[in-house]
Amino acid sequence: MMDEETFSCELCGRIFLHKINLKQRSNSEDKPSFCQICKSSPTMKSELTTHNQMQAKEKIYTGEICSNSFSGEDNLTRNIRNDGEEKLYSCEYCKISFTRKSDLKRHERKHTGEKPYACEICGKSFSQKGHLNLHVRTHTGEKPYCCKICSKKFSKNGHLNEHMKIHSGEKPYCCEMCGSAFTQKINLQEHERIHTGEKPYHCEVCGTSFTQSSTLQTHMKMHSGKKAYHCEVCGADFAEKSHLQIHIRIHTGEKPYACEICRESFSQKTHLNLHIRTHTGEKPYVCEICNKSFSLKRTLNDHMRIHTGEKPYSCEMCSSTFRHKYTLQRHMRIHTGEKPYHCEVCESSFRHRSALLGHIRIHSGEKSTL
């Protein structure tokens, strides 16, 4: 393999791979140019100009009045102006003073509630133009801040910074009650409501309260009656896209959530979580009266009626009342004559499954234990 030809500068001895670069250096100045700050020698005059600008920004300057440090001559100049100028503009509401009238006007909007910057699309108003510009991105879909790791885009730089914690694994927000850690402060705040029971989001229609704003927004669609998501198989309509996706699994038979213990599959993650309790024996719902535990909340609610004596299920024919819905359904067979349990041997029918099991023993010759 042949060695590549190189070109050497007669002034400084620097070597270049391409002749054009040597010519550019020769034409820039008769002598090499040096940075006055770090004494380095860029290849071309244009590079020296860019280099000097960067050095000026990175150089640390100290204010003579306030002794604060600044990374750039522009920032120092701005500070000198603020330190040297008299703060002539005072807020009538809280007496804070400003060097510029524009800063005072922007500040006073906090007190007056004035919002002069209106969105031309939806009419929402803002106190600062910068806030309006951020809002407009919700309409345009503009997301100028991009994650260099996964290419996900964001409309605000702050959102990108929060997102980066997912990749770094950083979880700086810690729950003081249980030690759970979170990447975002808002996630910690939502989590803490589990401990406090706080439900700050209230439905103005029915008064139901929720721990998260998104849950309230989903709930409000029930009142509006708006169901924008349509099942093409059976025609059912849904207010939420996620509800439609779950519903479609009825038609497709898809069960994407599998139990790692017994491999039984489920169409919904919540069903899988409930199923796992049959393996773990977890019973998180405890009766406050007798301390009996249950794996399902609805089972606890049914149990509580033993203590309260409540019987909410009433027979329309004879006015008998029952604690459980399934007990009412069994009772109704007395009136309707329905006998849904059939013997496969002699075709006898029974109202209750227990009666069928007792009957089958006649054919099997098994003696009743009763």
Residue pairs with C-beta under 8 A, 6 or more apart in sequence:
4 17
6 15
6 16
6 17
7 15
7 16
7 17
7 18
7 19
7 21
7 22
8 14
8 15
8 16
8 22
9 15
9 16
9 22
9 25
9 26
11 26
11 30
11 31
11 32
12 32
12 41
14 25
14 32
14 43
16 22
16 25
16 43
21 43
24 43
24 44
25 32
25 43
25 44
28 44
28 45
28 46
29 45
32 41
33 41
33 42
33 45
33 48
34 40
34 41
35 41
35 42
35 48
35 51
35 52
35 55
36 52
37 52
37 55
37 59
38 55
40 51
42 48
42 51
56 72
56 73
57 71
57 72
57 73
57 74
58 71
58 72
59 71
59 72
59 73
60 69
60 70
60 71
61 69
61 70
61 71
61 72
61 73
61 75
61 76
62 68
62 69
62 70
62 76
63 69
63 70
63 76
63 79
63 80
63 83
64 80
65 80
65 83
65 84
66 79
66 83
68 79
70 76
70 79
81 99
82 99
85 99
86 99
87 97
87 98
87 99
88 97
88 99
89 97
89 98
89 99
89 100
89 101
89 103
89 104
90 96
90 97
90 98
90 104
91 97
91 98
91 104
91 107
91 108
91 111
92 108
93 108
93 111
94 111
96 107
98 104
98 107
106 127
106 128
108 114
109 115
109 116
109 127
109 128
110 127
114 127
115 125
115 126
115 127
116 125
116 127
117 125
117 126
117 127
117 128
117 129
117 131
117 132
118 124
118 125
118 126
118 132
119 125
119 126
119 132
119 135
119 136
119 139
121 136
121 139
122 139
124 135
126 132
126 135
134 155
134 156
136 142
137 143
137 155
138 155
142 155
143 153
143 154
143 155
144 153
144 155
145 153
145 154
145 155
145 156
145 157
145 159
145 160
146 152
146 153
146 154
146 160
147 153
147 154
147 160
147 163
147 164
147 167
149 164
149 167
150 167
152 163
154 160
154 163
162 183
162 184
165 171
165 172
165 183
165 184
166 183
170 183
171 181
171 182
171 183
172 181
172 183
173 181
173 182
173 183
173 184
173 185
173 187
173 188
174 180
174 181
174 182
174 188
175 181
175 182
175 188
175 191
175 192
175 195
177 192
177 195
178 195
180 191
182 188
182 191
190 211
190 212
192 198
193 199
193 200
193 211
194 211
198 211
199 209
199 210
199 211
200 209
200 211
201 209
201 210
201 211
201 212
201 213
201 215
201 216
202 208
202 209
202 210
202 216
203 209
203 210
203 216
203 219
203 220
203 223
205 220
205 223
206 223
208 219
210 216
210 219
218 239
218 240
221 227
221 239
221 240
222 239
224 239
226 239
227 237
227 238
227 239
228 237
228 239
229 237
229 238
229 239
229 240
229 241
229 243
229 244
230 236
230 237
230 238
230 244
231 237
231 238
231 244
231 247
231 248
231 251
233 248
233 251
234 251
236 247
238 244
238 247
246 267
246 268
248 254
249 255
249 256
249 267
249 268
250 267
254 267
255 265
255 266
255 267
256 265
256 267
257 265
257 266
257 267
257 268
257 269
257 271
257 272
258 264
258 265
258 266
258 272
259 265
259 266
259 272
259 275
259 276
259 279
261 276
261 279
262 279
264 275
266 272
266 275
274 295
274 296
276 282
277 283
277 295
278 295
282 295
283 293
283 294
283 295
284 293
284 295
285 293
285 294
285 295
285 296
285 297
285 299
285 300
286 292
286 293
286 294
286 300
287 293
287 294
287 300
287 303
287 304
287 307
289 304
289 307
290 307
292 303
294 300
294 303
302 323
302 324
304 310
305 311
305 312
305 323
305 324
306 323
310 323
311 321
311 322
311 323
312 321
312 323
313 321
313 322
313 323
313 324
313 325
313 327
313 328
314 320
314 321
314 322
314 328
315 321
315 322
315 328
315 331
315 332
315 335
317 332
317 335
318 335
320 331
322 328
322 331
330 351
330 352
332 338
333 339
333 340
333 351
333 352
334 351
338 351
339 349
339 350
339 351
340 349
340 351
341 349
341 350
341 351
341 352
341 353
341 355
341 356
342 348
342 349
342 350
342 356
343 349
343 350
343 356
343 359
343 360
343 363
345 360
345 363
346 363
348 359
350 356
350 359
358 368
361 367
361 368
